[in-house]
Amino acid sequence: SSKRRLQLLHMDLCGPMRVASINGKRYVLVIVDDYSRYTWTHFLRSKDETPEVLIDFLRLVQRGLQAQVRVVRTDKGTEFLNQTLHAYFAAEGILYQTFVARTPEQNGVVERQNRTLVEATRTMLSTAKVPLFFWAKAIATACFTQNRSLVIPCHEKTPYHIINDRKLSVKFFYIFSSICYIVRDGENLDKMKEKGDECIFVGYSTQSRAYRVFNKRTRVIMESIHVNFDELPHTASDQISSDPAPECQTMALNHDSLSPAIQRQENVPQTDRTVTTSTELDLLFILMFDELLNGSSKVVSKSSAVCSTDAPN
């Protein structure tokens, strides 16, 4: 086992998902630090994005944690076995290892984490009764909270505490899909005034201490620190799929001024706007479960009605 953070990173690319996310993503790249079990998730539109996303991640994480990645371990997928990544690993002195399909003793770390994330996400989407295109937001939220709440027995600390060497309060956690309100212009409104735009809580910013919320009036996802959560214990189970297709508007917060700046905006396909059912959740994650159980992403259940030609190139 690893003796320090970033000594060994386990990686796996899962997908394509049957339904594109609200940003049009169909793949999720899962990266697990062997020492701390801290997990990162990155969402991709196609497998071709893997080398660029992975190289950017490795550069940022090594600089941010002031530690060197020694070993990267993946399966033998073409998204990893390519000249771009091999050249980068050689230049950086990173040892690249591959594991054989159907060998849990070699890839068990990332496979177990995949299963944990999928099961948590499935529960969150089922309880929230939000459309399927929120699956990526749910996975990101599950990963965020698990990193900061699950205690690793051998360390008696959370993954976040281990990898960052500091504790973190979880008092700012809220239930996925909770009803909340964005306070207009950052004003602290009291109970006698208008609460602001009604939103659905869909996660946490990874760049600041902001919340990610789906604004039901503007039909966009944004990040804001000026959010009031409804004290009543209800979620967004009132179906929002009957409204016009939402758009994604990710906000990048300036840490000094906290003024939002729009990075991108994308439309969601009309056909993806469905409220989740148990069957739909089974079909959504069927490829991930097939890969975990059978060791190959090529095994697809007939009930999913998904063929290989549906996957992005």
Secondary structure as GFF3:
##gff-version 3
##sequence-region A 1 313
A	DSSP	beta_strand	8	14	.	.	.	ID=ss1
A	DSSP	beta_strand	27	33	.	.	.	ID=ss2
A	DSSP	beta_strand	39	44	.	.	.	ID=ss3
A	DSSP	three_ten_helix	47	49	.	.	.	ID=ss4
A	DSSP	alpha_helix	50	65	.	.	.	ID=ss5
A	DSSP	beta_strand	71	74	.	.	.	ID=ss6
A	DSSP	alpha_helix	83	92	.	.	.	ID=ss7
A	DSSP	beta_strand	95	98	.	.	.	ID=ss8
A	DSSP	alpha_helix	104	128	.	.	.	ID=ss9
A	DSSP	three_ten_helix	132	134	.	.	.	ID=ss10
A	DSSP	alpha_helix	135	149	.	.	.	ID=ss11
A	DSSP	alpha_helix	159	164	.	.	.	ID=ss12
A	DSSP	beta_strand	179	182	.	.	.	ID=ss13
A	DSSP	three_ten_helix	184	186	.	.	.	ID=ss14
A	DSSP	beta_strand	197	204	.	.	.	ID=ss15
A	DSSP	beta_strand	211	215	.	.	.	ID=ss16
A	DSSP	beta_strand	220	224	.	.	.	ID=ss17
A	DSSP	beta_strand	227	229	.	.	.	ID=ss18
A	DSSP	beta_strand	247	253	.	.	.	ID=ss19
A	DSSP	beta_strand	260	267	.	.	.	ID=ss20
A	DSSP	three_ten_helix	270	272	.	.	.	ID=ss21
A	DSSP	alpha_helix	278	284	.	.	.	ID=ss22
A	DSSP	alpha_helix	286	294	.	.	.	ID=ss23
A	DSSP	three_ten_helix	302	304	.	.	.	ID=ss24
A	DSSP	three_ten_helix	308	310	.	.	.	ID=ss25
###
